């Protein structure tokens, strides 16, 4: 029998190892956080930068100072491009595995994310029994395995909305989110929302609610915000009652209403294809993804199909 040359054998072994033990951080679809963003994900980035030795102020606002620290971290970590944008490659280097007994900024970052999922913890940087319990509860609800209280790449990915689940429902486009989960993600992307009742009760038509909204719908709104850049996006309708029924509608978590902005209208008209007129007279524009934009006069009614 012929012997396999040593170099070929080594290459095969390396390839097999990469397939079998690819890190969960590589598999997750991490959020994109960049200059101009605000919210919990920015706070998390700031705490993790400090934990990695690139101390910056923690205020939840991604400004020039935070961007400079991200670029310094990217350069020191051998990442390319050094662009100050926290995407999947930067997240996979930035996260810190933490567990019961740990203390410091990485634990604070964890507590911020747990609170975005309704944990109600003090952000004190101490990984004690309370934090451990909330981690295990989250791992269980996200379908992560094992449920061990250790926050590694898979748990970080699930917390940040990037999936990372090895089983269960974590991260698929059909998942639904709570009000606090969706609000945190949208706020981090710089998206605002408003209602005549200044409320978020799903059972009131005067509110704007995200309770029970599809993860894919929130992702679609965030992608839209990234595409329109400085154009403000303000959501005026979500999953609350008072909308038309149907399979692909507000109540089922497929739709959002956006306040009418000329910059948004210009982007839709200049990017997507006019696809006809709806029965109620609304002009329809369809994106390559299948998302449908309906001009209802006072707002854009958007159906996020993917």
Phi and psi restraints in degrees (value plus and minus 20) as a CYANA .aco file:
   2 UNK   PHI     -90.7   -50.7
   2 UNK   PSI     122.0   162.0
   3 UNK   PHI    -106.0   -66.0
   3 UNK   PSI     121.4   161.4
   4 UNK   PHI     -98.4   -58.4
   4 UNK   PSI     105.6   145.6
   5 UNK   PHI     -70.8   -30.8
   5 UNK   PSI     124.4   164.4
   6 UNK   PHI     -77.4   -37.4
   6 UNK   PSI     -60.5   -20.5
   7 UNK   PHI     -85.2   -45.2
   7 UNK   PSI     -62.1   -22.1
   8 UNK   PHI     -84.7   -44.7
   8 UNK   PSI     -62.7   -22.7
   9 UNK   PHI     -81.5   -41.5
   9 UNK   PSI     -61.3   -21.3
  10 UNK   PHI     -85.4   -45.4
  10 UNK   PSI     -60.9   -20.9
  11 UNK   PHI     -85.2   -45.2
  11 UNK   PSI     -60.5   -20.5
  12 UNK   PHI     -83.9   -43.9
  12 UNK   PSI     -62.4   -22.4
  13 UNK   PHI     -83.9   -43.9
  13 UNK   PSI     -61.2   -21.2
  14 UNK   PHI     -84.8   -44.8
  14 UNK   PSI     -60.5   -20.5
  15 UNK   PHI     -84.8   -44.8
  15 UNK   PSI     -62.6   -22.6
  16 UNK   PHI     -84.3   -44.3
  16 UNK   PSI     -60.9   -20.9
  17 UNK   PHI     -84.0   -44.0
  17 UNK   PSI     -59.6   -19.6
  18 UNK   PHI     -84.0   -44.0
  18 UNK   PSI     -57.0   -17.0
  19 UNK   PHI     -90.8   -50.8
  19 UNK   PSI     -61.9   -21.9
  20 UNK   PHI     -99.6   -59.6
  20 UNK   PSI     -52.2   -12.2
  21 UNK   PHI    -145.9  -105.9
  21 UNK   PSI      14.1    54.1
  22 UNK   PHI     -77.6   -37.6
  22 UNK   PSI     111.0   151.0
  23 UNK   PHI     -81.8   -41.8
  23 UNK   PSI     125.2   165.2
  24 UNK   PHI     -82.3   -42.3
  24 UNK   PSI     -49.3    -9.3
  25 UNK   PHI     -83.2   -43.2
  25 UNK   PSI     -49.3    -9.3
  26 UNK   PHI     -93.7   -53.7
  26 UNK   PSI     -51.6   -11.6
  27 UNK   PHI     -99.1   -59.1
  27 UNK   PSI     -46.3    -6.3
  28 UNK   PHI     -92.3   -52.3
  28 UNK   PSI     130.5   170.5
  29 UNK   PHI    -120.5   -80.5
  29 UNK   PSI      73.8   113.8
  30 UNK   PHI     -98.8   -58.8
  30 UNK   PSI     134.4   174.4
  31 UNK   PHI     -89.2   -49.2
  31 UNK   PSI     136.1   176.1
  32 UNK   PHI    -120.6   -80.6
  32 UNK   PSI     105.1   145.1
  33 UNK   PHI    -144.6  -104.6
  33 UNK   PSI     112.6   152.6
  34 UNK   PHI    -169.8  -129.8
  34 UNK   PSI     155.5   195.5
  35 UNK   PHI     -73.8   -33.8
  35 UNK   PSI     110.5   150.5
  36 UNK   PHI      82.6   122.6
  36 UNK   PSI     -37.6     2.4
  37 UNK   PHI     -97.7   -57.7
  37 UNK   PSI     138.4   178.4
  38 UNK   PHI    -160.7  -120.7
  38 UNK   PSI     137.6   177.6
  39 UNK   PHI     101.7   141.7
  39 UNK   PSI    -188.0  -148.0
  40 UNK   PHI     -83.6   -43.6
  40 UNK   PSI     -57.0   -17.0
  41 UNK   PHI     -86.7   -46.7
  41 UNK   PSI     -54.0   -14.0
  42 UNK   PHI     -87.6   -47.6
  42 UNK   PSI     -64.8   -24.8
  43 UNK   PHI     -77.3   -37.3
  43 UNK   PSI     -61.2   -21.2
  44 UNK   PHI     -82.6   -42.6
  44 UNK   PSI     -65.2   -25.2
  45 UNK   PHI     -78.1   -38.1
  45 UNK   PSI     -64.6   -24.6
  46 UNK   PHI     -84.2   -44.2
  46 UNK   PSI     -63.3   -23.3
  47 UNK   PHI     -84.5   -44.5
  47 UNK   PSI     -61.6   -21.6
  48 UNK   PHI     -88.5   -48.5
  48 UNK   PSI     -55.8   -15.8
  49 UNK   PHI     -79.4   -39.4
  49 UNK   PSI     -64.6   -24.6
  50 UNK   PHI     -83.4   -43.4
  50 UNK   PSI     -59.9   -19.9
  51 UNK   PHI     -83.4   -43.4
  51 UNK   PSI     -48.8    -8.8
  52 UNK   PHI    -110.0   -70.0
  52 UNK   PSI     -16.2    23.8
  53 UNK   PHI      73.1   113.1
  53 UNK   PSI      -6.7    33.3
  54 UNK   PHI    -138.9   -98.9
  54 UNK   PSI      45.2    85.2
  55 UNK   PHI     -78.9   -38.9
  55 UNK   PSI     115.9   155.9
  56 UNK   PHI    -165.3  -125.3
  56 UNK   PSI     141.4   181.4
  57 UNK   PHI     -83.2   -43.2
  57 UNK   PSI     127.1   167.1
  58 UNK   PHI    -131.7   -91.7
  58 UNK   PSI      80.3   120.3
  59 UNK   PHI    -155.7  -115.7
  59 UNK   PSI     -17.4    22.6
  60 UNK   PHI      54.9    94.9
  60 UNK   PSI     -11.8    28.2
  61 UNK   PHI    -137.2   -97.2
  61 UNK   PSI     100.9   140.9
  62 UNK   PHI    -107.2   -67.2
  62 UNK   PSI      72.4   112.4
  63 UNK   PHI    -128.6   -88.6
  63 UNK   PSI    -187.6  -147.6
  64 UNK   PHI     -78.5   -38.5
  64 UNK   PSI     -56.5   -16.5
  65 UNK   PHI     -83.4   -43.4
  65 UNK   PSI     -65.7   -25.7
  66 UNK   PHI     -85.1   -45.1
  66 UNK   PSI     -60.6   -20.6
  67 UNK   PHI     -80.4   -40.4
  67 UNK   PSI     -61.9   -21.9
  68 UNK   PHI     -82.3   -42.3
  68 UNK   PSI     -61.2   -21.2
  69 UNK   PHI     -87.2   -47.2
  69 UNK   PSI     -58.0   -18.0
  70 UNK   PHI     -82.3   -42.3
  70 UNK   PSI     -64.2   -24.2
  71 UNK   PHI     -82.7   -42.7
  71 UNK   PSI     -60.4   -20.4
  72 UNK   PHI     -83.3   -43.3
  72 UNK   PSI     -61.9   -21.9
  73 UNK   PHI     -84.9   -44.9
  73 UNK   PSI     -65.1   -25.1
  74 UNK   PHI     -79.4   -39.4
  74 UNK   PSI     -64.1   -24.1
  75 UNK   PHI     -83.5   -43.5
  75 UNK   PSI     -65.7   -25.7
  76 UNK   PHI     -86.0   -46.0
  76 UNK   PSI     -46.5    -6.5
  77 UNK   PHI    -111.3   -71.3
  77 UNK   PSI     -20.2    19.8
  78 UNK   PHI      54.1    94.1
  78 UNK   PSI       3.3    43.3
  79 UNK   PHI    -106.0   -66.0
  79 UNK   PSI     127.7   167.7
  80 UNK   PHI    -156.6  -116.6
  80 UNK   PSI     122.7   162.7
  81 UNK   PHI     -97.1   -57.1
  81 UNK   PSI     138.9   178.9
  82 UNK   PHI    -108.3   -68.3
  82 UNK   PSI      67.6   107.6
  83 UNK   PHI    -140.5  -100.5
  83 UNK   PSI     -22.4    17.6
  84 UNK   PHI      57.0    97.0
  84 UNK   PSI     -15.1    24.9
  85 UNK   PHI    -119.2   -79.2
  85 UNK   PSI     107.6   147.6
  86 UNK   PHI    -112.0   -72.0
  86 UNK   PSI      78.3   118.3
  87 UNK   PHI    -134.0   -94.0
  87 UNK   PSI    -180.0  -140.0
  88 UNK   PHI     -79.5   -39.5
  88 UNK   PSI     -64.6   -24.6
  89 UNK   PHI     -85.0   -45.0
  89 UNK   PSI     -60.7   -20.7
  90 UNK   PHI     -90.8   -50.8
  90 UNK   PSI     -61.6   -21.6
  91 UNK   PHI     -77.8   -37.8
  91 UNK   PSI     -62.9   -22.9
  92 UNK   PHI     -84.0   -44.0
  92 UNK   PSI     -46.5    -6.5
  93 UNK   PHI    -109.2   -69.2
  93 UNK   PSI     -49.3    -9.3
  94 UNK   PHI     -99.9   -59.9
  94 UNK   PSI     -56.2   -16.2
  95 UNK   PHI     -82.5   -42.5
  95 UNK   PSI     130.8   170.8
  96 UNK   PHI    -145.0  -105.0
  96 UNK   PSI     107.6   147.6
  97 UNK   PHI     -91.5   -51.5
  97 UNK   PSI     104.3   144.3
  98 UNK   PHI    -148.7  -108.7
  98 UNK   PSI     138.5   178.5
  99 UNK   PHI    -174.6  -134.6
  99 UNK   PSI     156.0   196.0
 100 UNK   PHI     -74.4   -34.4
 100 UNK   PSI     111.8   151.8
 101 UNK   PHI      81.1   121.1
 101 UNK   PSI     -36.1     3.9
 102 UNK   PHI     -97.7   -57.7
 102 UNK   PSI     137.4   177.4
 103 UNK   PHI    -160.8  -120.8
 103 UNK   PSI     134.3   174.3
 104 UNK   PHI     104.9   144.9
 104 UNK   PSI    -190.2  -150.2
 105 UNK   PHI     -85.7   -45.7
 105 UNK   PSI     -52.6   -12.6
 106 UNK   PHI     -85.4   -45.4
 106 UNK   PSI     -55.1   -15.1
 107 UNK   PHI     -89.4   -49.4
 107 UNK   PSI     -58.0   -18.0
 108 UNK   PHI     -80.3   -40.3
 108 UNK   PSI     -62.3   -22.3
 109 UNK   PHI     -78.8   -38.8
 109 UNK   PSI     -63.0   -23.0
 110 UNK   PHI     -80.9   -40.9
 110 UNK   PSI     -66.1   -26.1
 111 UNK   PHI     -83.9   -43.9
 111 UNK   PSI     -55.7   -15.7
 112 UNK   PHI     -80.6   -40.6
 112 UNK   PSI     -64.8   -24.8
 113 UNK   PHI     -88.1   -48.1
 113 UNK   PSI     -60.5   -20.5
 114 UNK   PHI     -82.0   -42.0
 114 UNK   PSI     -60.3   -20.3
 115 UNK   PHI     -85.3   -45.3
 115 UNK   PSI     -51.5   -11.5
 116 UNK   PHI     -84.5   -44.5
 116 UNK   PSI     -40.6    -0.6
 117 UNK   PHI    -122.0   -82.0
 117 UNK   PSI      -3.0    37.0
 118 UNK   PHI      70.1   110.1
 118 UNK   PSI      -1.5    38.5
 119 UNK   PHI     -92.8   -52.8
 119 UNK   PSI     -55.1   -15.1
 120 UNK   PHI      50.2    90.2
 120 UNK   PSI      15.4    55.4
 121 UNK   PHI    -109.4   -69.4
 121 UNK   PSI     133.7   173.7
 122 UNK   PHI     -93.9   -53.9
 122 UNK   PSI     113.4   153.4
 123 UNK   PHI    -107.1   -67.1
 123 UNK   PSI      61.3   101.3
 124 UNK   PHI    -134.8   -94.8
 124 UNK   PSI     -22.0    18.0
 125 UNK   PHI      56.0    96.0
 125 UNK   PSI     -10.3    29.7
 126 UNK   PHI    -129.0   -89.0
 126 UNK   PSI      96.3   136.3
 127 UNK   PHI    -106.9   -66.9
 127 UNK   PSI      64.0   104.0
 128 UNK   PHI    -123.1   -83.1
 128 UNK   PSI    -186.7  -146.7
 129 UNK   PHI     -78.4   -38.4
 129 UNK   PSI     -56.3   -16.3
 130 UNK   PHI     -84.9   -44.9
 130 UNK   PSI     -65.8   -25.8
 131 UNK   PHI     -85.2   -45.2
 131 UNK   PSI     -61.4   -21.4
 132 UNK   PHI     -78.9   -38.9
 132 UNK   PSI     -63.4   -23.4
 133 UNK   PHI     -83.3   -43.3
 133 UNK   PSI     -62.0   -22.0
 134 UNK   PHI     -87.4   -47.4
 134 UNK   PSI     -56.4   -16.4
 135 UNK   PHI     -82.4   -42.4
 135 UNK   PSI     -67.4   -27.4
 136 UNK   PHI     -83.0   -43.0
 136 UNK   PSI     -60.2   -20.2
 137 UNK   PHI     -81.6   -41.6
 137 UNK   PSI     -62.4   -22.4
 138 UNK   PHI     -85.6   -45.6
 138 UNK   PSI     -65.1   -25.1
 139 UNK   PHI     -78.6   -38.6
 139 UNK   PSI     -60.6   -20.6
 140 UNK   PHI     -84.3   -44.3
 140 UNK   PSI     -66.7   -26.7
 141 UNK   PHI     -89.4   -49.4
 141 UNK   PSI     -47.8    -7.8
 142 UNK   PHI    -106.2   -66.2
 142 UNK   PSI     -22.7    17.3
 143 UNK   PHI      55.2    95.2
 143 UNK   PSI       3.8    43.8
 144 UNK   PHI    -101.3   -61.3
 144 UNK   PSI     131.1   171.1
 145 UNK   PHI    -163.8  -123.8
 145 UNK   PSI     103.3   143.3
 146 UNK   PHI    -105.0   -65.0
 146 UNK   PSI     140.6   180.6
 147 UNK   PHI    -110.6   -70.6
 147 UNK   PSI      70.5   110.5
 148 UNK   PHI    -144.3  -104.3
 148 UNK   PSI     -21.2    18.8
 149 UNK   PHI      58.2    98.2
 149 UNK   PSI     -20.5    19.5
 150 UNK   PHI    -113.0   -73.0
 150 UNK   PSI     106.8   146.8
 151 UNK   PHI    -119.2   -79.2
 151 UNK   PSI      73.7   113.7
 152 UNK   PHI    -127.0   -87.0
 152 UNK   PSI    -184.5  -144.5
 153 UNK   PHI     -75.1   -35.1
 153 UNK   PSI     -60.6   -20.6
 154 UNK   PHI     -85.9   -45.9
 154 UNK   PSI     -63.3   -23.3
 155 UNK   PHI     -90.5   -50.5
 155 UNK   PSI     -61.6   -21.6
 156 UNK   PHI     -77.5   -37.5
 156 UNK   PSI     -64.9   -24.9
 157 UNK   PHI     -80.2   -40.2
 157 UNK   PSI     -62.2   -22.2
 158 UNK   PHI     -89.0   -49.0
 158 UNK   PSI     -60.9   -20.9
 159 UNK   PHI     -81.3   -41.3
 159 UNK   PSI     -61.2   -21.2
 160 UNK   PHI    -103.1   -63.1
 160 UNK   PSI     -15.9    24.1
 161 UNK   PHI      63.3   103.3
 161 UNK   PSI      -3.2    36.8
 162 UNK   PHI    -121.1   -81.1
 162 UNK   PSI      -6.7    33.3
 163 UNK   PHI      65.1   105.1
 163 UNK   PSI    -135.9   -95.9
 164 UNK   PHI      56.0    96.0
 164 UNK   PSI     -20.2    19.8
 165 UNK   PHI     -96.4   -56.4
 165 UNK   PSI     120.2   160.2
 166 UNK   PHI    -117.1   -77.1
 166 UNK   PSI     -12.8    27.2
 167 UNK   PHI     155.2   195.2
 167 UNK   PSI     145.6   185.6
 168 UNK   PHI      62.2   102.2
 168 UNK   PSI    -173.1  -133.1
 169 UNK   PHI    -121.4   -81.4
 169 UNK   PSI     -20.1    19.9
 170 UNK   PHI     -80.4   -40.4
 170 UNK   PSI     102.7   142.7
 171 UNK   PHI      71.5   111.5
 171 UNK   PSI     -25.1    14.9
 172 UNK   PHI    -101.9   -61.9
 172 UNK   PSI     135.6   175.6
 173 UNK   PHI     -83.8   -43.8
 173 UNK   PSI     -40.1    -0.1
 174 UNK   PHI    -106.6   -66.6
 174 UNK   PSI     -24.7    15.3
 175 UNK   PHI     -85.1   -45.1
 175 UNK   PSI     132.5   172.5
 176 UNK   PHI    -130.2   -90.2
 176 UNK   PSI     134.3   174.3
 177 UNK   PHI    -137.1   -97.1
 177 UNK   PSI     137.4   177.4
 178 UNK   PHI    -101.7   -61.7
 178 UNK   PSI     149.9   189.9
 179 UNK   PHI     -76.4   -36.4
 179 UNK   PSI     -67.0   -27.0
 180 UNK   PHI     -88.3   -48.3
 180 UNK   PSI     -57.8   -17.8
 181 UNK   PHI     -83.5   -43.5
 181 UNK   PSI     -70.0   -30.0
 182 UNK   PHI     -85.5   -45.5
 182 UNK   PSI     -62.4   -22.4
 183 UNK   PHI     -81.5   -41.5
 183 UNK   PSI     -60.1   -20.1
 184 UNK   PHI     -83.4   -43.4
 184 UNK   PSI     -65.6   -25.6
 185 UNK   PHI     -83.8   -43.8
 185 UNK   PSI     -63.4   -23.4
 186 UNK   PHI     -88.2   -48.2
 186 UNK   PSI     -62.8   -22.8
 187 UNK   PHI     -81.6   -41.6
 187 UNK   PSI     -61.0   -21.0
 188 UNK   PHI     -81.6   -41.6
 188 UNK   PSI     -48.4    -8.4
 189 UNK   PHI    -107.6   -67.6
 189 UNK   PSI     -21.8    18.2
 190 UNK   PHI      64.3   104.3
 190 UNK   PSI      -0.2    39.8
 191 UNK   PHI    -117.4   -77.4
 191 UNK   PSI     113.5   153.5
 192 UNK   PHI    -126.9   -86.9
 192 UNK   PSI     152.0   192.0
 193 UNK   PHI    -169.5  -129.5
 193 UNK   PSI     136.9   176.9
 194 UNK   PHI    -172.6  -132.6
 194 UNK   PSI     142.7   182.7
 195 UNK   PHI    -175.1  -135.1
 195 UNK   PSI     137.1   177.1
 196 UNK   PHI     -84.5   -44.5
 196 UNK   PSI     -49.0    -9.0
 197 UNK   PHI    -113.1   -73.1
 197 UNK   PSI     -21.7    18.3
 198 UNK   PHI      30.4    70.4
 198 UNK   PSI      32.8    72.8
 199 UNK   PHI    -169.9  -129.9
 199 UNK   PSI     152.6   192.6
 200 UNK   PHI    -151.8  -111.8
 200 UNK   PSI       0.8    40.8
 201 UNK   PHI     -93.6   -53.6
 201 UNK   PSI      99.4   139.4
 202 UNK   PHI     -82.4   -42.4
 202 UNK   PSI     -45.7    -5.7
 203 UNK   PHI    -108.6   -68.6
 203 UNK   PSI     -14.1    25.9
 204 UNK   PHI    -138.5   -98.5
 204 UNK   PSI     108.1   148.1
 205 UNK   PHI     -92.4   -52.4
 205 UNK   PSI     -33.3     6.7
 206 UNK   PHI    -109.9   -69.9
 206 UNK   PSI     -17.1    22.9
 207 UNK   PHI    -124.4   -84.4
 207 UNK   PSI     147.8   187.8
 208 UNK   PHI    -139.3   -99.3
 208 UNK   PSI      91.2   131.2
 209 UNK   PHI    -137.4   -97.4
 209 UNK   PSI     126.2   166.2
 210 UNK   PHI    -133.6   -93.6
 210 UNK   PSI     -13.3    26.7
 211 UNK   PHI     -84.2   -44.2
 211 UNK   PSI     100.6   140.6
 212 UNK   PHI      63.4   103.4
 212 UNK   PSI     -10.0    30.0
 213 UNK   PHI     -93.5   -53.5
 213 UNK   PSI     130.6   170.6
 214 UNK   PHI     -91.7   -51.7
 214 UNK   PSI     121.1   161.1
 215 UNK   PHI     -77.8   -37.8
 215 UNK   PSI     -59.2   -19.2
 216 UNK   PHI     -83.9   -43.9
 216 UNK   PSI     -51.2   -11.2
 217 UNK   PHI     -88.5   -48.5
 217 UNK   PSI     -64.6   -24.6
 218 UNK   PHI     -84.6   -44.6
 218 UNK   PSI     -63.0   -23.0
 219 UNK   PHI     -79.2   -39.2
 219 UNK   PSI     -60.4   -20.4
 220 UNK   PHI     -83.8   -43.8
 220 UNK   PSI     -60.4   -20.4
 221 UNK   PHI     -84.7   -44.7
 221 UNK   PSI     -60.6   -20.6
 222 UNK   PHI     -85.9   -45.9
 222 UNK   PSI     -61.6   -21.6
 223 UNK   PHI     -82.4   -42.4
 223 UNK   PSI     -58.4   -18.4
 224 UNK   PHI     -83.4   -43.4
 224 UNK   PSI     -62.7   -22.7
 225 UNK   PHI     -81.3   -41.3
 225 UNK   PSI     -63.5   -23.5
 226 UNK   PHI     -81.5   -41.5
 226 UNK   PSI     -56.6   -16.6
 227 UNK   PHI     -90.5   -50.5
 227 UNK   PSI     -58.1   -18.1
 228 UNK   PHI    -107.7   -67.7
 228 UNK   PSI     -27.9    12.1
 229 UNK   PHI      42.6    82.6
 229 UNK   PSI    -139.6   -99.6
 230 UNK   PHI     -95.0   -55.0
 230 UNK   PSI     -28.1    11.9
 231 UNK   PHI     -85.3   -45.3
 231 UNK   PSI     103.6   143.6
 232 UNK   PHI     -90.0   -50.0
 232 UNK   PSI     119.0   159.0
 233 UNK   PHI    -134.4   -94.4
 233 UNK   PSI     103.6   143.6
 234 UNK   PHI    -145.6  -105.6
 234 UNK   PSI      99.5   139.5
 235 UNK   PHI    -104.4   -64.4
 235 UNK   PSI     109.1   149.1
 236 UNK   PHI    -135.9   -95.9
 236 UNK   PSI     -20.5    19.5
 237 UNK   PHI    -177.3  -137.3
 237 UNK   PSI     116.7   156.7
 238 UNK   PHI    -154.9  -114.9
 238 UNK   PSI    -138.7   -98.7
 239 UNK   PHI    -117.7   -77.7
 239 UNK   PSI     -15.1    24.9
 240 UNK   PHI     -87.5   -47.5
 240 UNK   PSI     140.7   180.7
 241 UNK   PHI     -88.1   -48.1
 241 UNK   PSI     144.9   184.9
 242 UNK   PHI      83.8   123.8
 242 UNK   PSI     -15.6    24.4
 243 UNK   PHI    -127.2   -87.2
 243 UNK   PSI     149.3   189.3
 244 UNK   PHI     -84.8   -44.8
 244 UNK   PSI     129.0   169.0
 245 UNK   PHI    -107.5   -67.5
 245 UNK   PSI     157.8   197.8
 246 UNK   PHI     116.9   156.9
 246 UNK   PSI     146.8   186.8
 247 UNK   PHI     -84.1   -44.1
 247 UNK   PSI     -64.1   -24.1
 248 UNK   PHI    -128.5   -88.5
 248 UNK   PSI      56.4    96.4
 249 UNK   PHI    -159.2  -119.2
 249 UNK   PSI    -191.9  -151.9
 250 UNK   PHI     -85.3   -45.3
 250 UNK   PSI     -67.8   -27.8
 251 UNK   PHI     -82.7   -42.7
 251 UNK   PSI     -45.7    -5.7
 252 UNK   PHI    -114.3   -74.3
 252 UNK   PSI     -17.5    22.5
 253 UNK   PHI      67.6   107.6
 253 UNK   PSI      -7.9    32.1
 254 UNK   PHI    -111.7   -71.7
 254 UNK   PSI     -37.6     2.4
 255 UNK   PHI    -139.9   -99.9
 255 UNK   PSI     131.6   171.6
 256 UNK   PHI    -156.9  -116.9
 256 UNK   PSI     128.1   168.1
 257 UNK   PHI    -123.4   -83.4
 257 UNK   PSI     116.9   156.9
 258 UNK   PHI    -139.1   -99.1
 258 UNK   PSI     116.7   156.7
 259 UNK   PHI     -77.2   -37.2
 259 UNK   PSI     123.4   163.4
 260 UNK   PHI     -90.5   -50.5
 260 UNK   PSI      96.8   136.8
 261 UNK   PHI    -146.4  -106.4
 261 UNK   PSI     117.4   157.4
 262 UNK   PHI     -82.0   -42.0
 262 UNK   PSI     -56.0   -16.0
 263 UNK   PHI     -87.8   -47.8
 263 UNK   PSI     -55.1   -15.1
 264 UNK   PHI     -88.9   -48.9
 264 UNK   PSI     -64.4   -24.4
 265 UNK   PHI     -80.9   -40.9
 265 UNK   PSI     -63.5   -23.5
 266 UNK   PHI     -82.3   -42.3
 266 UNK   PSI     -58.8   -18.8
 267 UNK   PHI     -85.4   -45.4
 267 UNK   PSI     -65.5   -25.5
 268 UNK   PHI     -82.2   -42.2
 268 UNK   PSI     -67.6   -27.6
 269 UNK   PHI     -85.0   -45.0
 269 UNK   PSI     -53.9   -13.9
 270 UNK   PHI    -107.2   -67.2
 270 UNK   PSI     -30.2     9.8
 271 UNK   PHI    -135.3   -95.3
 271 UNK   PSI     -56.9   -16.9
 272 UNK   PHI    -127.0   -87.0
 272 UNK   PSI     154.3   194.3
 273 UNK   PHI    -120.3   -80.3
 273 UNK   PSI     109.6   149.6
 274 UNK   PHI     -86.9   -46.9
 274 UNK   PSI     104.3   144.3
 275 UNK   PHI    -140.1  -100.1
 275 UNK   PSI      -3.0    37.0
 276 UNK   PHI     101.9   141.9
 276 UNK   PSI    -184.6  -144.6
 277 UNK   PHI    -148.1  -108.1
 277 UNK   PSI     112.4   152.4
 278 UNK   PHI     -93.5   -53.5
 278 UNK   PSI     145.0   185.0
 279 UNK   PHI     -76.7   -36.7
 279 UNK   PSI     -49.4    -9.4
 280 UNK   PHI    -109.5   -69.5
 280 UNK   PSI     -13.7    26.3
 281 UNK   PHI      75.2   115.2
 281 UNK   PSI     -23.1    16.9
 282 UNK   PHI     -92.2   -52.2
 282 UNK   PSI     110.6   150.6
 283 UNK   PHI     -89.3   -49.3
 283 UNK   PSI     117.9   157.9
 284 UNK   PHI    -131.8   -91.8
 284 UNK   PSI     119.3   159.3
 285 UNK   PHI    -150.7  -110.7
 285 UNK   PSI     112.0   152.0
 286 UNK   PHI    -138.3   -98.3
 286 UNK   PSI     111.0   151.0
 287 UNK   PHI    -105.1   -65.1
 287 UNK   PSI     139.2   179.2
 288 UNK   PHI     -76.7   -36.7
 288 UNK   PSI     -47.7    -7.7
 289 UNK   PHI     -91.9   -51.9
 289 UNK   PSI     -34.4     5.6
 290 UNK   PHI      80.4   120.4
 290 UNK   PSI     -26.9    13.1
 291 UNK   PHI     -85.1   -45.1
 291 UNK   PSI     120.8   160.8
 292 UNK   PHI    -137.0   -97.0
 292 UNK   PSI     107.2   147.2
 293 UNK   PHI    -129.2   -89.2
 293 UNK   PSI      98.0   138.0
 294 UNK   PHI    -133.1   -93.1
 294 UNK   PSI     104.0   144.0
 295 UNK   PHI    -103.5   -63.5
 295 UNK   PSI      85.7   125.7
 296 UNK   PHI    -119.3   -79.3
 296 UNK   PSI      -1.2    38.8
 297 UNK   PHI      69.4   109.4
 297 UNK   PSI     -87.6   -47.6
 298 UNK   PHI    -105.5   -65.5
 298 UNK   PSI     -35.5     4.5
 299 UNK   PHI    -181.7  -141.7
 299 UNK   PSI     145.8   185.8
 300 UNK   PHI    -115.1   -75.1
 300 UNK   PSI     103.8   143.8
 301 UNK   PHI    -115.5   -75.5
 301 UNK   PSI      93.4   133.4
 302 UNK   PHI    -134.5   -94.5
 302 UNK   PSI     107.5   147.5
 303 UNK   PHI    -124.2   -84.2
 303 UNK   PSI      95.8   135.8
 304 UNK   PHI    -113.2   -73.2
 304 UNK   PSI      82.8   122.8
 305 UNK   PHI    -103.5   -63.5
 305 UNK   PSI     -40.8    -0.8
